[in-house]
Amino acid sequence: MSAGCLIIDDEPFARKLLVEHVSKVEGLHVVGECVNAVEATAWLRAQPVDLIFLDVQMPEISGLQFIRSLKNAPAVIFTTAHRDFAPEAFDADAVDYLVKPISFERFLRAVNRFLDQYEASPVLEQASVNDDRVIYIRADRKTVKLALADVRYIESLDDYVKVHTSNKAWVTRENISKLAQHLPESFVRIHRSFIINTRFLTAFTGESVFLDKQELPLGRAFKHAALQQMKMHHP
């Protein structure tokens, strides 16, 4: 599975160099380029990404200000012409911090660090026995196999998600938007913080969704698409 990268930098040469570097690495591909934080915000609303290469110094909104403004930020590798911002970058949970001009050797060390984390993320597989889909997550210092049929809903907790099953809730370090990309159509994003399994859907209104006695909010940004999907699965 290849990780999608977004490059955010106001310097054309810097963007071009990163595109060239990414093209040499198996497991990475560029999904887009943005010249400022405003463009990047619009992009991320429309299409989740796995990794951002983010210039620290940009006009109006700096890279550090931008990444701190995101509720569920993707993994980020900061790029800059100055070393002075390194402590702040790592305070923002950056994967790495690259000083321009960026050599391919140094770039590769950074992306390998990211890929080690990315490849350990939850993935879906077909169960070999009963053909039910399953998800593997890292929780409680081990890899846990969960049948999707048992997952009631998924809740975002900033940089973590809580996967609620009928018997237990599992917490794993993951971005809810990234996790949503791996789920089948029976799972519906109803809110920026919630994804439900329509198998457990019992009722819904224009404001709320009910899984038996559990009431969850229906977010304005997801309302139209979520209502259509829920009507298909719960006529």
Buried (B, 14 or more C-beta within 10 A) or exposed (E): EEBBBBBBBBBEEBBEBBBEBBEEBEEBEBBBBBBBBEBBBEBBEEEBBBBBBBBBBBEEBBBBEBBEEBEBBBBBBBBBEEEEBBEBBEEBEBBBBBBBEBEEEEBBEBBEBBBEEBEEBBEBEEEEEEEEBBBBBBBEEEEBEBEBBBBBBBBBBEEBBBBBBEEEEBBBBBBBBBBBEBBEEBBBBBBBBBBBBBBBBEEBEEEEBBBEEEEBBBBEEBBEEBBEBBEEBBE
